[in-house]
């Protein structure tokens, strides 16, 4: 199975190790992974800010880069959700581009979705002795319908003890440009989320979207908390390659 990695901006610029974990994980599960070098931002920041024309130009380049892909996998429900739900809307008045957008949107998956529903995998052979809690991202849940897939994968990690996070489905307050435009509200939301994480007593916070993890990690550090923040892909790789 041939998979194209959509790295996303935050992973590319700030968490490249997450992209590396995704590639190693997919390789180990029998996938051939390619990295289209022409890929760019998916256009979500411009789209969410009301700049539709600018978002379309970015989306066209993204479509060109991935046009020949069999499957497209991203370590982010937010970016995958942009492609799956909003690309066809962007090109509503351009039939040729709309067809291309719809074709690619049907092939685009958030990582846990792809592992569970396409590869049929729930146990990756990972081993990680730690107490952890899980934060589900809003876009993965609400745009992609990801509910339970990450937890099913984490249940297969040997030695990992999962602790339920209070009000886990509440937003962390990031929301991309929301955190800038509504900074006071965003700070209140992430403060509550960080408090709930700390109250679990977990050593590790796991998530599937790096925007959320970056936001929560920043608040935890500001409050002097030592909770380690990890992407799902990193956890699913832990200890597996040493066996």
Protein Blocks (a to p, Z undefined) as FASTA:
>chain_A
ZZdddebjmlmmmmmmlmmmmmmmmmmnopacdddfkbccehlmmmmnopamlmmmmmmm
mmmmmmmpfbdcdfbfklmmmmmmmmmmmmmmmmklmmmmmmmmmmgccfklmmmmmnop
abgoiacdddddddddfklmmmnopahjlmmmmmmpghiacdddehklpcehlnpmmmmm
mmmlmmmmmmmmmmmmmmnopabdcdfbfklmmmmmmmmmmnopabdcddfklmmmgokl
mZZ
